[in-house]
Amino acid sequence: MLSRTPGMWWGTAVEAPDPAALARFYSTLLGWPVVHEEPGTAVVATAPEGPFVVFQQATGYRPPVWPPADGDQRPMMHFDFQVADLDAAVAEAVAEGAKLADHQPQDNVRVLIDPAGHPFCVVRDDG
């Protein structure tokens, strides 16, 4: 937003049953610091000026289902992270608490599930 002033958050908000825990997961996985934490909210940023990923407490949170299925909570968004070594990136994410999804639609992409149940992708850079 052009009307944003320094110090204001801007980016993406992600619902979670435990925002602080999910922020720590992504902070560790990506090397991005947790820049703010208060009850019900935790914020991770790529740099002090953002963009920010805001993890927010969600009452009655239901994790999305991957792959999408009729009648179940659909993924509303997901993160994609391009990597040079797909196997190493998957191993690192799993070591941090992610799970490899059963359904894998592409050879150069791995769908993982974060600790709150959100799918995210690591994508091999085929140059």
C-alpha positions in Angstrom: 0.0 0.0 0.0 1.4 3.3 -0.9 -0.1 4.9 2.2 1.9 2.6 4.5 4.3 4.2 6.9 7.5 2.7 8.2 7.0 0.2 11.0 3.6 -1.0 9.7 3.1 -4.7 9.0 2.2 -5.7 5.4 2.2 -9.1 3.9 0.3 -12.4 4.4 -1.8 -13.5 7.4 -2.0 -17.3 8.1 -4.4 -18.8 10.5 -3.0 -21.3 13.1 -4.0 -23.0 16.3 -0.7 -22.0 17.8 0.7 -18.9 16.0 3.9 -18.7 18.0 4.8 -22.4 17.3 4.1 -22.0 13.6 6.1 -18.8 13.4 9.1 -20.6 15.0 8.7 -23.4 12.5 9.0 -21.1 9.5 11.6 -18.9 11.2 13.9 -21.9 11.7 13.1 -23.4 8.3 13.7 -20.2 6.3 16.2 -18.3 8.5 13.7 -15.4 8.8 13.5 -13.9 12.3 10.4 -13.7 14.4 10.0 -9.9 14.7 6.9 -9.6 16.9 5.0 -11.9 19.2 2.0 -11.2 21.5 -0.8 -13.5 22.6 -2.6 -14.8 19.5 -0.2 -13.3 17.0 3.4 -13.9 15.9 5.2 -12.2 12.9 8.1 -13.4 10.8 9.8 -11.1 8.3 12.4 -11.4 5.5 13.8 -8.0 6.5 13.0 -5.3 9.1 10.8 -3.5 6.5 9.0 -6.7 5.4 7.2 -8.3 3.8 5.7 -10.0 6.8 4.0 -13.3 7.4 1.6 -12.8 10.3 0.5 -16.0 12.1 -2.9 -15.4 13.8 -4.8 -17.4 16.4 -7.9 -19.0 14.8 -10.7 -20.2 17.0 -12.1 -23.5 15.7 -9.2 -23.9 13.3 -9.5 -26.7 10.8 -6.4 -27.6 8.8 -6.9 -27.7 5.0 -6.9 -31.1 3.3 -4.4 -31.9 0.6 -5.3 -32.8 -2.1 -8.5 -30.8 -1.9 -11.6 -32.9 -1.4 -15.3 -31.9 -1.6 -16.7 -31.1 1.8 -13.3 -30.6 3.5 -11.5 -27.4 4.3 -9.6 -26.4 1.1 -6.2 -24.8 1.1 -6.7 -21.0 0.6 -3.1 -20.3 -0.1 0.3 -21.9 0.2 3.9 -21.0 0.2 6.3 -22.1 -2.6 10.1 -22.2 -2.0 12.4 -22.8 -4.9 15.5 -24.9 -4.0 18.5 -26.3 -5.7 18.4 -29.7 -4.0 14.9 -31.1 -3.6 15.8 -34.1 -1.4 17.9 -32.0 1.0 15.1 -29.4 1.3 12.5 -32.1 2.0 14.8 -33.7 4.7 15.4 -30.3 6.3 11.7 -29.5 6.4 10.8 -32.9 7.8 13.5 -32.5 10.5 11.9 -29.2 11.5 8.5 -30.8 11.9 6.9 -30.9 8.4 5.4 -34.0 7.0 5.7 -35.2 3.4 2.2 -35.3 1.8 1.0 -38.6 0.4 -0.1 -36.9 -2.9 2.8 -35.6 -5.0 1.5 -34.1 -8.3 4.8 -33.2 -10.0 8.4 -34.7 -10.2 10.1 -31.4 -9.5 7.8 -30.4 -6.6 7.4 -31.8 -3.2 4.2 -30.9 -1.2 4.8 -30.9 2.5 2.5 -30.2 5.4 3.5 -27.7 8.1 2.9 -28.4 11.8 -0.5 -26.6 11.6 -1.6 -28.7 8.6 -1.0 -26.1 5.8 0.5 -27.5 2.6 3.6 -25.8 1.2 5.8 -26.7 -1.7 9.5 -27.0 -2.3 10.3 -26.7 -6.0 13.5 -27.8 -7.6 15.2 -25.2 -9.7 15.6 -26.8 -13.1 17.1 -23.7 -14.4 
